Amino acid sequence: MGKNPFRGSADETLTPAILKGRIAFYSNWIKELPEDIQILDIAEPNPISQSLQEKYRLNIVNTEGDLNFADWTPIEQFQCVFCFEVIEHLQNPLFFLKELRKRMVPEGQLFLTCPKATFRLLQMPDHFNEMDEYRLRTVFDIARDFEIVEFGETGSNYPWFIFWRGYRPLLRALFQKSFYLKAIAK
């Protein structure tokens, strides 16, 4: 099997300032979680999950394997799942959601973030798909395994100086938005 050119890495673009911004954003969700909950983070171990684990003393388990196929691990069920900036890298988000549901208990919580679709010039080369609100909600509707209970849009959580590195980063600062959602497994 060849290397997937759409598989990103959190380590590639994560500066300390970006890490701080993301941790602050995710903290709003984490504060409402019960203590001693085991959390599945849809990512290999990375600075974000490690920082969240240390700051909030969370029990985080990371995934291994290619999320485009059914053989990723772990296969046990979790009460809570973090899926931060992942779905845009996948070739089949619907298949992924169906597989993800198998790894969640009924009433389990899914916290997901992803970039909002924008014009082609601003899309990242490792994003296979960026969805608008209609398409993101439609994927969840078709999956029929989750109920979205919170949905919103936010600007970039990157510090301003990140965007002065060139033309595209500056345009991203002006136009790039992200979606965030909380869904409950049915």
Secondary structure, DSSP 8 states (H G I E B T S, - for coil): ----TT---HHHH--HHHHHHHHHHHHHHHTTS-TT-EEEESSSS-HHHHHHHHHHT-EEEE-BS-TTSTT-B--S-EEEEEEES-GGG-S-HHHHHHHHHHTEEEEEEEEEEEEB---GGGS-TT-S--B-HHHHHHHHHHH-SEEEEEEEEE---S-GGGGGGSHHHHHHHHH--EEEEEEEE-
